Structures are given as structure tokens and as C-alpha cells.
Amino acid sequence: MRHNKKFNHLSRKKGHRDALLANMTISLIMHKRIFTTLAKAKALRMYAEPLINRAKEDSMANRRLVFSYLQNKYAVSELFREISQKIADRPGGYTRILKTGNRLGDNAEMCFIELVDYNQALLDAKKSEGKKTRTRRSRKKSSTAAAEAAPVEAPAAEAPAAE
């Protein structure tokens, strides 16, 4: 029976599933973005985010605990040195899943899973949105100035027409 066991087993035994998720977490940490199926990405999020959260506090106990899951010293050092600085003020939600469509062979849902603070395209888009708000404000001022100028010209245009 599988009462109250809500995580996805991914059609694998425990050892295979743990190895799969550990390897995917290492790839995510090293490359900042990986391409996988939606089911694996959702399982990876549940596995990786608590480990990423441990990296906020750089202590020997946290390093050893994360290393016991990942077994890759390069990934652990990358996590505690660079990624922890970018996520220091974030309260959670360190990964993002972007759906890309279905795979041709078996029609499986595919997606990107990435670390949130490392997507430069979205970070640049947020900066440009700030610039757009400034231009909208200036347009409102110019449109009100044009609206004030229009009634002034209207009586002048009616006067020659009356003659």
C-alpha cells in the first residue's frame, strides 16, 4: 500500500531515483539550467530546493549534509560560494520551470528547470520594464499638454470659418 506517499516515484526504485535526482541537482547547480521532462523537473524541485536553502548558512554541518546528498565537491563548493550569495535575501522558490512543449518520440511534456537568479533574459526584462514606466509617465504629461493646447486652437479655427 502507498498511503500518504505523495511524491512521484518516477517508475524507479529508491536507489535509482536518489541517484537520478542527485545527478540532476549537480547538473542544475553547475549549469544553472537543464532540459528535462516535466515530471522529473517537479521531483527535482522538491529534492533540490531544501539543499539550496541549506547553502544560505555556510557551516561545516550544512556542507557535510549537502555533500551526503550530492557526493560532488565541485557542486557543493559552487553552491556555497556563488549561488548562496545570489539567494541570500530570497525567502524561497529558488527554481523556475518553463514548459517547452511535447517531445516528438513519446509526446512527453518537456521543460527547462533553472535557478531563478541566473536567467539574464528575465532579469534584463525587469530592468527594461522600469524604463517603460518612466516613458509612460512622460507621455501622460505630453498628452495633457496637447489636450490643453487643442481647445485653445479650436476657437481660433471657428472664428475664420464664421467670417
C-alpha positions as CSV (number, residue, x, y, z in Angstrom):
1,M,0.0,0.0,0.0
2,R,1.1,3.5,-0.6
3,H,-0.9,5.6,1.8
4,N,0.3,9.1,2.4
5,K,3.2,8.8,-0.1
6,K,2.6,11.7,-2.4
7,F,5.9,12.2,-4.1
8,N,6.5,10.9,-7.7
9,H,8.4,7.6,-7.8
10,L,9.3,8.2,-11.4
11,S,8.9,4.4,-12.1
12,R,12.2,3.7,-10.4
13,K,13.4,2.0,-7.2
14,K,14.6,4.2,-4.4
15,G,18.3,3.9,-5.1
16,H,17.9,4.6,-8.8
17,R,15.6,7.6,-8.0
18,D,18.0,9.1,-5.5
19,A,20.9,8.7,-7.9
20,L,18.9,10.3,-10.7
21,L,17.8,13.3,-8.6
22,A,21.3,13.8,-7.1
23,N,22.8,13.8,-10.6
24,M,20.2,16.2,-11.9
25,T,20.8,18.5,-8.9
26,I,24.5,18.5,-9.6
27,S,23.8,19.4,-13.3
28,L,21.4,22.2,-12.2
29,I,24.0,23.7,-9.8
30,M,26.8,23.5,-12.3
31,H,24.9,24.6,-15.5
32,K,22.2,26.8,-13.8
33,R,19.6,25.4,-16.3
34,I,18.7,21.9,-17.5
35,F,16.3,20.5,-20.1
36,T,14.2,17.5,-18.9
37,T,10.7,16.2,-18.6
38,L,8.1,18.0,-16.5
39,A,7.6,15.1,-14.1
40,K,11.4,14.9,-13.4
41,A,11.6,18.7,-13.0
42,K,8.8,18.7,-10.4
43,A,10.5,15.9,-8.5
44,L,13.9,17.7,-8.8
45,R,12.4,20.9,-7.3
46,M,11.3,19.0,-4.2
47,Y,14.8,17.5,-3.9
48,A,17.0,20.5,-4.8
49,E,15.3,23.4,-3.0
50,P,15.9,22.2,0.6
51,L,19.6,21.6,-0.4
52,I,19.8,25.1,-1.9
53,N,18.2,26.5,1.2
54,R,20.9,24.9,3.4
55,A,23.5,26.9,1.4
56,K,22.3,30.2,2.9
57,E,24.2,29.4,6.1
58,D,27.7,28.3,5.4
59,S,28.6,26.0,8.2
60,M,30.5,22.7,8.3
61,A,27.4,20.9,9.3
62,N,25.4,22.2,6.3
63,R,28.3,21.5,3.9
64,R,28.5,17.9,5.1
65,L,24.8,17.4,4.9
66,V,24.6,18.7,1.4
67,F,27.6,16.6,0.4
68,S,26.0,13.5,1.8
69,Y,23.2,14.0,-0.8
70,L,25.2,15.2,-3.8
71,Q,28.6,13.4,-3.5
72,N,30.3,16.1,-5.7
73,K,32.7,18.5,-4.0
74,Y,32.7,20.9,-7.0
75,A,28.9,21.2,-7.0
76,V,28.9,21.8,-3.2
77,S,31.6,24.4,-3.4
78,E,29.8,26.2,-6.3
79,L,26.5,26.1,-4.3
80,F,28.0,27.5,-1.1
81,R,30.2,30.1,-2.8
82,E,28.3,31.6,-5.7
83,I,24.7,30.5,-5.6
84,S,24.3,31.2,-1.9
85,Q,25.3,34.9,-2.4
86,K,22.6,35.4,-5.0
87,I,19.8,33.7,-3.0
88,A,20.7,35.2,0.4
89,D,17.7,37.6,0.5
90,R,15.2,35.2,-1.3
91,P,12.8,33.5,1.1
92,G,12.2,30.5,-1.1
93,G,11.4,29.5,-4.7
94,Y,14.9,29.1,-6.0
95,T,14.0,27.2,-9.2
96,R,11.7,28.0,-12.1
97,I,10.1,25.6,-14.5
98,L,9.4,26.7,-18.1
99,K,7.3,24.4,-20.2
100,T,8.6,24.0,-23.8
101,G,6.1,21.6,-25.4
102,N,6.0,17.9,-26.1
103,R,8.8,15.5,-27.1
104,L,8.4,14.1,-30.6
105,G,9.1,10.5,-29.8
106,D,6.7,9.7,-26.9
107,N,4.8,13.0,-26.5
108,A,6.2,13.6,-23.0
109,E,5.9,17.1,-21.7
110,M,9.3,18.8,-21.7
111,C,10.6,21.8,-19.8
112,F,13.5,23.8,-18.6
113,I,14.2,24.0,-14.9
114,E,16.6,26.8,-14.0
115,L,17.8,28.7,-11.0
116,V,15.8,31.9,-10.7
117,D,18.5,34.4,-10.1
118,Y,20.6,33.2,-13.1
119,N,18.2,33.9,-16.0
120,Q,19.7,37.0,-17.6
121,A,16.9,37.5,-20.1
122,L,14.2,37.8,-17.4
123,L,16.4,40.0,-15.3
124,D,17.0,42.3,-18.2
125,A,13.3,42.4,-19.0
126,K,12.6,43.5,-15.4
127,K,15.1,46.4,-15.8
128,S,13.5,47.5,-19.1
129,E,10.1,47.4,-17.5
130,G,11.3,50.0,-15.1
131,K,12.3,52.2,-18.0
132,K,8.9,51.8,-19.7
133,T,7.1,53.2,-16.6
134,R,9.2,56.3,-16.9
135,T,8.2,56.8,-20.5
136,R,4.6,56.3,-19.8
137,R,4.6,59.0,-17.2
138,S,6.3,61.4,-19.6
139,R,3.7,60.6,-22.3
140,K,0.8,61.3,-19.9
141,K,2.3,64.8,-19.3
142,S,2.7,65.4,-23.0
143,S,-0.8,64.1,-23.8
144,T,-2.3,66.5,-21.2
145,A,-0.3,69.4,-22.6
146,A,-1.6,68.5,-26.1
147,A,-5.2,68.3,-24.8
148,E,-4.8,71.8,-23.2
149,A,-3.4,73.2,-26.5
150,A,-6.2,71.7,-28.6
151,P,-9.1,73.8,-27.1
152,V,-7.1,77.0,-27.5
153,E,-6.7,76.4,-31.2
154,A,-10.3,75.4,-31.7
155,P,-11.9,78.9,-31.1
156,A,-9.3,80.4,-33.4
157,A,-10.3,78.0,-36.1
158,E,-14.0,78.7,-35.7
159,A,-13.5,82.5,-36.0
160,P,-12.3,82.5,-39.6
161,A,-14.9,80.0,-40.6
162,A,-17.6,82.4,-39.3
163,E,-16.4,85.2,-41.5
